Amino acid sequence: MPAFLPPGEEGADSYEGLRWQIARAEVRRVALEAGADEDELFGGRVVVDVGPGPLGFPDACPARVSIGVEPLAERFREHGLLLDGHAIYLVAGAESIPLVSESVDVVVCRNSLDHVVSPPAAMAEVRRILRPEGTLVLSVDVDHPATSTEPHTLTLATARELLGGMEVEREEVHDRAHGGGGGRRVAIVARRPAPA
């Protein structure tokens, strides 16, 4: 049984079915990292995934509106790597998200912050698009050497600094990074403060 399947669920017979199972597993993984139930965290909300890649989180997310901000989305579509779900994909970088300020309930940024051109600019955009009391679910590798695909080496301290005044509700540091390049992984759930 593949590791992404919940106990008792059989692997699908088709490639498309397996892709959907992987996408649903990604939604469960993000909710687990946030310490929340996926329906409570995402259900009925506007959710943005920054840098989802072709894993399918935006399509499988039980949000009212699910958006993937992915500069490679058009290439993924051309090669049949996107699922045929309800998600909207914006072909844009995280440093300039084409959404109205304070229009998003939840932003997921899982294993993408060290891939962007400018982590500070990306996090400024995340804070801009989040509604007051909106939630950020951030999971990023820290303390790993920079590579061509992960050009930024973040530390736990810089990851916290990038939150820019958001209120941390949960933080877990894991000894194992997302990738195999060393370092650790930090999972942070933070909330944009309500106006004073």
C-alpha angles and dihedrals in degrees: 000000000000114000093239093065121093116238112286096017116118122219114261120256095229136057090239091051092051090049089055091049090052091049092051089047089054090054090050091047093052092047091048091051088050091050090236142113110259094231092049092047099042109012115116092358139113106250128187122194111201109212101355095167114201095310094109102234093139092052096047096040112112092225127136087233121014121192130183117203101203126151090202096049094109091053090048090051093048090055096044094249098128121086119239096243139124097279127120115219121206114202094219142112122253090246093068112028111184096223132110117262117266094012102118130078100194132020119194117199105175119169093337110091094083090050098057126096094244121013093193092052092045092052091047088056091048091053091046096054096042117097117234105282089018118147131241118199105196125180117172140157115248133190095023125130115261117257134184091266096037101039096168126075107204126189126208088255094052092046088055092046091053089063087075100206099329114143113250111223099172136010129178127176116205124198092223122069125218091252133037096253097098132254129090136280125238123198115198130180111197135172129215105238121248115248113274 
